[in-house]
């Protein structure tokens, strides 16, 4: 079972479990569902203005990221300040 754990500035907030690797559509559907859920609206609204972080589960290192198109693929890029 693969897991995607979404983190905010304070730690883990939500876990997505799935058998396959996540697609951009999977991520969109997850965010859309939680953004539009009346039951989750107050809980989720505090996350929308926080930075998106990439979390390395093995080392607990975290990185800010940006969305890039590289070689025709949509990716989240890290270490952009080191160039």
Secondary structure, 3 states (H helix, E strand, C coil): CEEEEEEECCEEEEEEEECCCCCHHHHHHHHHHHHCCCCCHHHHHCCCCCCCEEECCCCCCEEECEEEEECCEEEEECCHHHC
